[in-house]
Amino acid sequence: MDKPAIEELFDSSRFNGGSSSILLFFYFPLGLVLAILRIFIGVQLFILSCILPKFHAVRSVILRIICCVLGIVVTTDNSENRKKDVRVLVTNHVSPLDHLAVDLVYPSIMPSVWDLPGMLMWMLGYRDMGAKRGRAVLIEKAKEHCEESPIPLLSHPEGATTNGKKGLLKFSTWSFSLDQPVQPIVIVINRPLIGINISTLGSRWWQDVFWFFFSPFTVFHLRVLPAMYKGESEDFEEFTKRVQDTMAPQLHLTTTFYTSADKVEYAKKVLFNPHLKKIDITEMCIVSNSLCNHRHLDRLQSLRHHHHYQHQPIVMLLDRFSVMASQVKEVLPHVPEDVIRKDLEKTSCVDTTISRILEGQVHFVPIDTSPSSGDGEADLLEGATAMPSGTSTPLTPSPSATQFSASHFSRSANERQMSFEERKQALYDTARR
Amino acid sequence: MAGSALKRLMAEYKQLTLNPPEGIVAGPSNEENFFEWEALIVGPEGTCFEGGVFPAKITFPPDYPLSPPKMKFTSDMFHPNIYPDGQVCISILHAPGDDPMGYESSAERWSPVQSVEKILLSVVSMLAEPNDESGANVDASKMWRDDRQQFNKMARRLVRKSLGL
């Protein structure tokens, strides 16, 4: 089967269009009322789920009924395959509520990646396993959990959601190294009657949840596959690949080599350059050649290489100034785009413009890119080129073994200093092992 | 001038904190002075420096990013492209026009679009593949060319020393 292009893996708009859009038009007022009602019922559910003892049969029945009221229907298939002693569940990732749906049928917990308060985390069925202190800590804690507790651990090895129509993202190996065997579960999600996509590129979790409440109902279909063991001669990477190869045909999907990081990159490209057009590689080379600096051509090519775009139409900016402006923007994200463009028209060179801006020859009002800046230090922080706020697609943990990153960048110099010292220590600890 | 340098350094620090390259930790050693950074680099896998942790000091000029920073290893190093005092000699740390050794092509020079991350990555690849034409450390260059076994032995000793073993 052909390997799908990255843009086919995600939905870019919420609505499918076509004949169902007429239906949607009439349904809209009803859906809105339904959504508001369900939000209130949802709060009740939330409180109830806190009161009832977790991992108890009654709780699961009650919660399932209320979830049906909220329009979340969970059905299962081949549940005889589910073995009680399997401690690791892996599923594909199609919506932000996947873990909830699985949790309803097979109580499980999920290692948290976010810095939530303990209480809230517990209520949402997450557990802090130290993901923010690096993959080594996460794996260690998760392994401990598998040994001590009978409650299985749920993970989405894809690390990011897809539309579930074309392909699976590349699985990260960490969840397969925790315990043997591993129980794969495939999730097919279906929203009958009106065509509203579950999750779109760059959407936030609460937006997706709203559309869950808005739609008449959404069916999660879980199919449990037989537990899989790692072969004697297999390493974890091969085992991971084998599980992925087993799951893909069950979903009528193909496996791809795109990772969750590729999704973030792609989202950034699409969402921050609305006038993006698809052109062929040949056209791209012409565009690049006209740049003042040939290094950028190399960069573009290496970028393309990195994202496996070689044999596909490449997503590129058509006009030359947009390419250059976005390069300047990468270096100096706090400078407004129109100021950059104006200066580029004068200099027509990326490096000259950057130098001019840095030297203060160009006047501009810095854009406030941080959502909640208020104090003076926020000014310093806003230039960050980390993930822009618009693409906060939740990512499940797949930190690399030797990456020593912090979960967040504190406003306070002291905290930053502490985190820096901690990370240095972590690096030494890992190296000495 | 120093304001924009500070801003840029803060942005790079944030980037390196949230999404550092593998085996690298870097940041200001003391936030009182943002122009003095400390970096820890893990010796790249599959090379004679594998597993070592090498601390280095990065000093930024007040007109950063127009001028390149300086980088100096604070642990003992024995490498063709590192001066005996620890100073790193690679092309990305030199602005076009200043070329102490006269061997660099102008392609990979410092410019404001480079970054601390790129420097650190270049240093990692320098550890993996020394450039014996440069000769910041002539003894190391010679040994790298003529007696690779001895060089690897020296490197492994440095790795153990860097870990305090």
Chai-1 contact restraints between the chains, C-beta under 6 A:
chainA,res_idxA,chainB,res_idxB,connection_type,confidence,min_distance_angstrom,max_distance_angstrom,comment,restraint_id
A,V331,B,V113,contact,1.0,0.0,6.0,A-B,restraint_1
A,D351,B,S111,contact,1.0,0.0,6.0,A-B,restraint_2
A,I354,B,P112,contact,1.0,0.0,6.0,A-B,restraint_3
A,L358,B,S4,contact,1.0,0.0,6.0,A-B,restraint_4
A,L380,B,K7,contact,1.0,0.0,6.0,A-B,restraint_5
A,L380,B,M10,contact,1.0,0.0,6.0,A-B,restraint_6
A,G383,B,K7,contact,1.0,0.0,6.0,A-B,restraint_7
A,G383,B,A11,contact,1.0,0.0,6.0,A-B,restraint_8
A,A384,B,A11,contact,1.0,0.0,6.0,A-B,restraint_9
A,A384,B,K14,contact,1.0,0.0,6.0,A-B,restraint_10
A,T385,B,Q15,contact,1.0,0.0,6.0,A-B,restraint_11
A,A386,B,Q15,contact,1.0,0.0,6.0,A-B,restraint_12
A,A386,B,L18,contact,1.0,0.0,6.0,A-B,restraint_13
A,S400,B,E22,contact,1.0,0.0,6.0,A-B,restraint_14
A,T402,B,E22,contact,1.0,0.0,6.0,A-B,restraint_15
A,T402,B,G23,contact,1.0,0.0,6.0,A-B,restraint_16
A,Q403,B,E22,contact,1.0,0.0,6.0,A-B,restraint_17
A,F404,B,V25,contact,1.0,0.0,6.0,A-B,restraint_18
A,S405,B,L18,contact,1.0,0.0,6.0,A-B,restraint_19
A,S405,B,N19,contact,1.0,0.0,6.0,A-B,restraint_20
A,S405,B,P20,contact,1.0,0.0,6.0,A-B,restraint_21
A,A406,B,T17,contact,1.0,0.0,6.0,A-B,restraint_22
A,F409,B,K14,contact,1.0,0.0,6.0,A-B,restraint_23
A,F409,B,T17,contact,1.0,0.0,6.0,A-B,restraint_24
A,F409,B,L18,contact,1.0,0.0,6.0,A-B,restraint_25
A,A413,B,E31,contact,1.0,0.0,6.0,A-B,restraint_26
A,Q417,B,E31,contact,1.0,0.0,6.0,A-B,restraint_27
A,F420,B,G27,contact,1.0,0.0,6.0,A-B,restraint_28
A,R423,B,V25,contact,1.0,0.0,6.0,A-B,restraint_29
A,K424,B,V25,contact,1.0,0.0,6.0,A-B,restraint_30
A,K424,B,L40,contact,1.0,0.0,6.0,A-B,restraint_31
A,L427,B,V25,contact,1.0,0.0,6.0,A-B,restraint_32
A,L427,B,L40,contact,1.0,0.0,6.0,A-B,restraint_33
A,Y428,B,V53,contact,1.0,0.0,6.0,A-B,restraint_34
A,A431,B,V42,contact,1.0,0.0,6.0,A-B,restraint_35
A,A431,B,V53,contact,1.0,0.0,6.0,A-B,restraint_36
A,R432,B,L163,contact,1.0,0.0,6.0,A-B,restraint_37
